[in-house]
Amino acid sequence: MDKKYFLTAFFALVLTLTGCVGARGPLSENERPPEISTKTAPEFRLGSGDIVSVSVWKNPDLSVTVPVRPDGFISVPLAGDILAGGQTPTEISKITEQKLSQFIRTPRVSVIIQEIPSAEFQNRVRVVGGVADPKSIQHRDGMTVIDLVLEAGGTNEFASPNSAKLYRTIDGVARTFDVYLQDILSSGLLDTNYQLIPGDVITIPERRF
């Protein structure tokens, strides 16, 4: 066999194999986070310092505007202490109605959030690891993985971008999803440029030499 032909064939084979190693197929449904929806996005839960207005229909004397105490409770006339910390406004309404039903026939209670200082941390997204400036910033509608990484100044020289992970809590369960950040940045493959929701954390490991 001609030596020149053999070398040409050999290098062609090497290039083919190299390309195959870096290639990856489309992600399965289980490998991707669910599509963003009202069910996916975590419902806001009250925290210490938040202020709520509790209105009891046809009973203005029982209606109050109160802060969530450090112990997580609020005080409502007749109903007494109501657990509000970690609860949604709907859940607080139901608990209050149950307690007031001992004194009022079919009470109807509405809870409206007036101030939510605790949202300062609940509504954040975070990126840590191999970025120029690890960040914890307020979530904005439409924000994606690459938006957050760019906010952090991009990856640093020690980063392993294709080993990045997205950590997200879904229905109370912590889930982890692969993020092929190098593919996004260098190849324009956007299938893992996921849209973010409050509470998301992106981690980018760094190489060890």
N, C-alpha and C positions, 0 to 999 in steps of 0.2 A: 504494500500500500504506500502511495506517495506520502512522504513525511509532511509536506505542507498541507495536504488534504487532511491528514490525521490531526494535526494541530488545530486546524480550522474547525473540524468537527468536534474536537475535545472542548475548545473554548465555547462553542455554541451550546454544547450540552451543559457546561458549567453555568452559563448565563441563564439557561432555561430552568435549571434546578434552583438557582438563586432566586429567580422570580417566583417560583412556586412556594419557596419557604416564606416569603413575605406576603404572599397572597392570602386573603381570607374571604370566605363567602359571606352572604347576607346573614345577619343575626336572626335567630329564631325569636318567636314571640316571648318565650320565657326568658330570653337573654336581654330583653329590652324593658324599660319601665313602661307602665300603662300610659296610654294617651292622656294628656292633661284634660281633666274634667272637674266639675264641682265635687265629684266623689274622690278624685285623686288628691286635690288640694286639701290640706288639713283644715278642718273647721276651727275658727278661732276660739280659744279657751281662755277664760279670764285668769288673771294673776293678781298678786298682791299689789295694791295701789291703784288698780283700775276703779273707775267710778261708774256705777250703774243707777239707772232710774227704774224703780219697781212700781208699776201702776196696777192697782186693783180696781177693776171695773165697778163703778157705782159706789166705791168706798174711798173717796179722796183722803179721808183721815188715816187710811192704812198705806197710802202711797208715799214712798220716800225716795230720796236720792242719797246713796250711801257709797262709801269706798269699801273695797275688799280689804279686810284687815290682814295683818301679817300671818294670822293663823288660818287664813283662807275663807273665813266666814263673813257674812253680812248680817245685819240685824233688821228684821221686818216686824212692825207692830203685830201682835197676836201670834204670828208665826214663829217668832223668836229667831234664833240663830239658824241661818241657811248656809250650807256649804256652797261657795261660789268659786273658789280657787280650783282651777282645772276643769271647770264646767263651762258649757256653752249657755248663752242666754235662754235657749229653749229648755235646756235641762233645769236651769234655775227656776224658770216659770212653772214647770211641772212639780218640782219639789215644793215650791211655795204654795201652789194650789192644793197639794195633798195636805199640807199642814193647816191651811186656812179652812179646809173643808170640815174641820171639827167645829168651826164657829160660824161659817157662812155657807149657805146652800149654793152649790155649783159655782165656786169662785172662778173668776177669769183674770189671770195675771199676765201682764206683758213686761218684759225686761228689755230695756234699751241701754246700750253702752253709751256713756257720755264722754269718758276719757279713757284712753288705753295706753298708759305709759309702759306697761309690760310688753306691748307689741314691739318695742324697741329691739328686743332680742328674739322674740318668736318669729318675726318676719324677716330674719336675716338669712343669707346664704354665705357659705364660707369655702375658701380654698386654702389648702395647706400643703406643705412639702416643697417640691422643686419648682417654686416660682420666685420671681425677683422680690416680691413683697406680699407675703401671706395676708389675706384680707378676710374681714367679716363685714359685709355691707348689706344695706337694706335691699330686699328683693324688689324687683320691678317687673311688671307684666311684660312677657315676651322675652325675658332674659334667658340666654342659653349658656351652655358650658363655655364656649369660646368667649362670650362677653365677660364672664366672670374671670377667666384666665387673663384676658387682656387688661381688665381692671387691676389685676395683681402684677402687671408689668411683664406678662409672658413667662415662659419657662426659663429656668436658669441653666447654666452649662452642665450641671450635674444631674438634671432631670432625666427620668425614663418615661417620656410622654405616653407611649403606648401601653404602659402598665397603670395608667390612672384609673381611679375608681370613683363612682358616684354612690354615695350613701344616702338612702332615703327611707323614711318610715311610712309604710303603707298599711292602713287599717291596724295600726298599733304594732306592726311587725317591721323590724329593721331589715332592709334589703340592700344588696350590693350589686352594682352593674358595672361592667367593663366600659371604659371610655378610651377609645383609640385616638388619643390626642395628636400623636404624630401624624396619623392619617388625615386628621382634620387640617392641621397646620401646613403639611407639606404636599399632600395629595388631593386635597379638596374633597375628601370622602366625608360627607356630613351625616352619615347614618347614626353616629354616636354623639352628635352635637345636640344633646337633649335640651329641651326646654326645662327650665328650673322652676321649682316651687319653694315656698318658704320652708326653711329647715334643712335644705339640701347641703351636703358637704362633699366637696371634690378633694380627693387626695392624690398627689402626684409623687410617687416614690423617687428617691435619688439613688444613683448608682454608687456602689461601694467599691473602691479601688484597692 
